Amino acid sequence: MGTQIRISREGGSLPCEVCGFPTMHVAQVVADDGTVLGRTLVCTTCQLGRGRQEQAVEPDAPPDEVPAG
């Protein structure tokens, strides 16, 4: 199953410094056996956007080239 990120529905949300929406949450990082490994901040708006971007990129596509200079 792997490590999971769990966001509590009871916790509040904060404004995200990246997107500006009030969708930043404190989440728990949880191991397979249920042990809480730590906490992290997760923006649900930015995560959704990142997931869509990753789906749009072809897996074998070369990285973007930046011109020298």
Secondary structure, DSSP 8 states (H G I E B T S, - for coil): ---EEEE-SSS--B--TTT-SS-EEEEEEE-TTS-EEEEEEEEHHHHHHHHHHHHHS-TT---------
